[in-house]
């Protein structure tokens, strides 16, 4: 009795459990009836017919990230590199993702690897580091074209790592070191050249300034000498002009003669005092009469 009751309860619970289904927000469910596609269940609560309807597939509707394993690729310049990446995709059609391909995840990863090898073979090793964006776009384009029948949309592809072989890495390091040394030598030589140019330009400027100073000094001295001569000439001319005016006055010629006489006497006295002589000239006796005559000439002038 109790055994039968427990059996009935178990069968009842089994039937009730398979009568409804809950679909979560992150997925879609493919429902088959008698082994044939019947409906695509969206998130929510759904009733099904036990032993008739069957949940065939549950497809993730969120964006998925698939890791593309390391693989060896040959670049255009025959350099071997290890490359890996990440594929971001999303199921857009659960029916195609369920019936269009056996495993779209595995297919996307394998297709990403083959496409990546093809794209790496089109460029050189140096370009693999600088052309990452272009490579990513090319791989996404090829994957998206191939995955459209699967009901899958490839959102983007990212190259995660590009690792050349060890001997290539050592060669690149040596090349970079040589390039750094070359730039350092170029910079040092440029600095020395600029220093020599600056020193030469400074010396040249100094010579120019010194020559300009000497030239200006000579000009100033010449102008000073010319001005001095001009002033002397003007003073001499003014003196001569005044003397001429004085001579033209009444008694002027007598005054000139008197002045000449005085200067003659003074110069003669100096000569006699400086000369070591004890004999006077023959006409020294007439000197008295000459002086007396001169005094007689000068007396009228003084009275005037």
C-alpha positions in Angstrom: 0.0 0.0 0.0 2.6 2.5 1.1 4.9 1.4 -1.7 2.2 2.0 -4.3 1.4 5.4 -2.8 5.1 6.4 -2.9 5.3 5.2 -6.5 2.3 7.3 -7.5 3.7 10.4 -5.7 7.0 9.9 -7.5 5.4 9.6 -10.9 3.2 12.6 -10.1 6.2 14.7 -9.1 8.1 13.6 -12.2 5.3 14.6 -14.5 4.8 18.0 -12.7 8.5 18.7 -12.9 8.6 18.1 -16.6 5.4 20.0 -17.2 6.9 23.5 -16.8 10.4 25.0 -17.4 12.0 28.2 -16.2 14.3 30.0 -18.7 16.9 32.3 -17.1 17.5 35.9 -18.3 20.9 35.1 -19.8 19.8 32.3 -22.1 17.4 31.0 -24.7 16.1 27.4 -24.8 15.5 25.3 -28.0 12.4 23.1 -27.5 11.9 20.0 -29.6 8.7 18.0 -30.0 9.1 14.4 -31.0 12.7 15.1 -31.9 11.8 18.1 -34.2 12.3 21.8 -33.6 9.2 23.2 -32.1 10.0 26.6 -30.4 12.6 28.9 -29.0 11.8 29.7 -25.4 12.8 33.2 -24.1 13.5 34.0 -20.5 10.5 33.3 -18.2 8.1 30.5 -17.1 6.9 28.1 -19.8 4.6 24.9 -19.8 5.6 21.9 -21.9 4.1 18.5 -22.6 5.9 15.8 -20.7 7.4 12.9 -22.7 6.5 14.9 -25.9 8.5 18.1 -25.6 12.2 18.1 -24.8 14.8 20.8 -24.1 17.4 20.2 -26.8 19.8 23.2 -26.4 20.4 26.0 -24.0 22.2 28.9 -25.7 24.1 31.6 -23.8 22.8 35.1 -25.0 25.5 37.1 -23.3 28.7 38.1 -25.0 31.3 35.4 -24.6 35.1 35.6 -24.4 37.0 32.7 -26.0 40.8 32.3 -25.5 42.7 31.6 -28.7 45.7 29.4 -27.7 49.3 30.2 -28.6 50.4 29.2 -32.1 53.5 29.7 -34.2 53.2 32.0 -37.2 55.6 33.0 -39.9 55.9 36.7 -40.9 56.5 38.1 -44.3 60.2 38.3 -43.6 60.4 34.6 -42.5 60.5 35.3 -38.7 58.7 32.8 -36.4 56.5 34.3 -33.7 54.1 33.0 -31.1 50.8 34.7 -31.2 47.6 34.3 -29.1 44.5 36.3 -28.7 40.9 36.7 -27.5 37.6 36.4 -29.5 34.5 38.2 -28.3 31.3 36.9 -29.8 27.6 36.8 -29.1 24.8 34.4 -30.1 22.3 36.4 -32.2 20.1 33.4 -33.4 19.7 30.5 -31.1 18.2 28.3 -33.8 21.2 28.7 -36.1 23.7 28.3 -33.2 22.0 25.0 -32.4 21.4 23.5 -35.8 23.8 25.5 -38.0 27.0 24.1 -36.5 28.0 21.4 -34.0 30.2 23.7 -31.7 30.4 27.3 -32.7 32.9 28.1 -29.9 35.4 25.5 -31.2 34.8 26.6 -34.7 35.3 30.3 -33.9 38.6 29.6 -32.1 40.0 27.4 -35.0 38.9 30.0 -37.6 40.6 32.7 -35.5 43.8 30.8 -35.5 43.9 30.1 -39.2 42.9 33.7 -40.0 45.6 35.0 -37.6 48.3 32.9 -39.3 47.2 34.3 -42.7 47.2 37.9 -41.5 50.6 37.6 -39.8 52.1 36.2 -43.0 51.2 39.4 -44.8 53.3 41.7 -42.7 56.9 41.9 -41.4 58.0 41.4 -37.8 58.3 45.2 -37.2 54.7 45.7 -38.5 53.2 43.1 -36.2 53.8 45.5 -33.3 52.6 48.6 -35.0 49.7 47.2 -37.1 47.8 45.4 -34.3 44.6 47.4 -34.9 44.6 46.7 -38.6 45.2 43.0 -37.9 42.4 42.9 -35.4 40.0 44.5 -37.8 40.9 42.1 -40.6 40.5 39.0 -38.4 37.1 40.3 -37.1 35.9 40.8 -40.7 36.9 37.3 -41.7 35.4 35.7 -38.6 32.2 37.6 -38.9 31.7 36.6 -42.5 32.2 32.9 -41.7 30.1 32.9 -38.5 27.0 34.5 -40.0 25.4 31.1 -40.9 26.0 30.0 -37.3 23.8 32.7 -35.9 26.9 34.1 -34.1 28.2 37.7 -34.3 31.9 38.3 -33.7 32.1 41.5 -31.8 35.9 42.0 -31.8 39.3 40.3 -31.7 42.3 41.3 -29.7 45.9 40.1 -30.1 47.0 39.3 -26.6 50.6 38.6 -27.1 53.2 38.5 -29.9 56.4 36.8 -28.9 59.3 36.3 -31.4 61.8 33.5 -31.0 64.6 34.0 -28.4 67.4 34.4 -30.9 65.3 37.0 -32.7 64.7 38.8 -29.4 68.5 38.9 -28.7 69.1 40.2 -32.2 66.5 42.9 -31.8 68.0 43.9 -28.4 71.4 44.3 -30.0 69.9 46.3 -32.8 68.1 48.6 -30.4 71.3 49.0 -28.3 73.3 49.9 -31.4 70.5 52.3 -32.4 70.7 54.0 -29.0 74.4 54.3 -29.2 74.2 55.8 -32.7 71.6 58.4 -31.5 73.8 59.2 -28.5 76.9 59.7 -30.7 74.8 61.8 -33.1 73.5 63.9 -30.2 77.0 64.3 -28.7 78.6 65.3 -32.1 75.7 67.8 -32.7 76.3 69.3 -29.3 80.1 69.7 -29.9 79.4 71.2 -33.4 76.9 73.6 -31.9 79.4 74.6 -29.2 82.2 75.2 -31.7 79.8 77.3 -33.8 78.7 79.3 -30.8 82.4 79.9 -29.8 83.3 80.9 -33.3 80.3 83.2 -33.6 81.2 84.7 -30.2 84.8 85.4 -31.2 83.6 86.8 -34.5 81.1 89.1 -32.7 83.8 90.1 -30.3 86.2 91.0 -33.1 83.5 93.0 -34.8 82.7 94.9 -31.7 86.4 95.6 -31.0 87.0 96.9 -34.5 83.8 99.0 -34.3 85.1 100.4 -31.0 88.5 101.2 -32.4 86.9 102.8 -35.5 84.6 104.9 -33.4 87.6 105.9 -31.2 89.6 107.0 -34.3 86.5 108.9 -35.6 86.0 110.6 -32.3 89.8 111.5 -32.0 89.8 112.8 -35.6 86.6 114.8 -34.9 88.2 116.2 -31.7 91.5 117.1 -33.5 89.5 118.7 -36.3 87.4 120.7 -33.9 90.6 121.8 -32.0 92.2 122.9 -35.2 89.0 124.7 -36.2 88.9 126.5 -32.9 92.6 127.4 -33.1 92.1 128.6 -36.6 89.1 130.7 -35.6 91.0 132.1 -32.6 94.0 132.9 -34.8 91.8 134.5 -37.5 90.1 136.6 -34.8 93.4 137.6 -33.4 94.8 138.6 -36.8 91.6 140.4 -37.6 91.8 142.3 -34.3 95.5 143.1 -34.9 94.7 144.3 -38.4 91.9 146.5 -37.0 94.3 147.9 -34.4 97.0 148.6 -36.9 94.5 150.4 -39.1 93.7 152.8 -36.2 95.8 156.0 -35.8 99.2 155.2 -34.3 98.7 151.5 -35.0 101.7 151.0 -37.2 104.0 152.8 -34.6 102.6 150.5 -31.9 103.5 147.5 -34.0 107.0 148.8 -34.6 107.3 149.4 -30.8 106.1 145.9 -30.1 108.5 144.3 -32.5 111.4 146.4 -31.0 110.5 145.2 -27.6 110.4 141.6 -28.7 113.8 142.0 -30.5 115.3 143.4 -27.4 114.0 140.7 -25.3 115.2 138.0 -27.6 118.5 139.6 -28.0 118.9 139.7 -24.2 118.1 136.1 -24.0 120.6 135.2 -26.6 123.3 137.2 -24.9 122.6 135.8 -21.5 122.6 132.3 -22.9 125.7 132.7 -25.1 129.2 132.3 -23.7 130.6 135.5 -25.3 132.5 138.5 -24.0 132.7 140.5 -27.2 129.9 142.7 -28.3 129.0 143.3 -31.9 130.7 146.2 -33.8 127.4 148.1 -33.9 126.8 147.8 -30.2 127.8 151.4 -29.8 124.9 152.4 -32.0 122.5 150.4 -29.9 122.1 153.3 -27.4 121.1 155.7 -30.1 118.7 153.0 -31.5 117.1 152.6 -28.1 116.9 156.4 -27.5 115.3 156.8 -30.9 112.8 154.1 -30.1 112.0 155.8 -26.8 111.4 159.0 -28.6 109.0 157.2 -30.9 107.1 155.5 -28.1 106.7 158.7 -26.0 104.2 160.4 -28.4 102.2 157.1 -28.6 102.0 156.8 -24.8 100.9 160.5 -24.5 98.1 159.8 -27.0 
